[in-house]
Amino acid sequence: MKDMQAHLEKLRVEAEECELISKLATNPTERTVCQAGGPPPGAS
C-alpha cells in the first residue's frame, strides 16, 4: 500500500510541474501541448 501511495504522490508532483510549465510557456502552441500532456513539438 505504501508503494501505491508513493506512486500517487509522484504523479501529483509531476502533474503540478506540468501545470507550472504550461503556465510559463509563452508560445500558444506549446502551451496547448503542455496542457494536453503531450510531447513538445519536434520531440522524437
N, C-alpha and C positions, 0 to 999 in steps of 0.2 A: 504494500500500500504506500509506503514512503517513497518508493521508486516512482509510482504514478504521480504522487504529489510533487516530487521534484521535477518530473517531466512537465507537468501542468504549469508550474512556476516558470520554467524555462520558456515555454510557449508564450506565457503572459509577458515576459520581459521582451521577447522577440517582437511581439505584436506592438508593444509600446515603442520600441525602436523604429519599427516600420512606420508607425504613425508620425513620429518625430521627423523622420526622413522625408515623408510625404509633405509635411508642413514646410520643410526647409527647401524643397525642390522649387526652383524658380521657373523652369520650363514647364508650361501647362501639360505637354505630352508626358514628360517624365513624372509629373505629379500624379497624373491619371494612372500610369503604370504602377507607381509605388502604392497607390491606394488600392489597386486591384491585386497587389501581391505578386505580380509577375516580374520577370527579369527585366533589367533596364534595356532600353533599345540598343541593339547592336551586340548584346551579350550572346556568347555561344553556349 
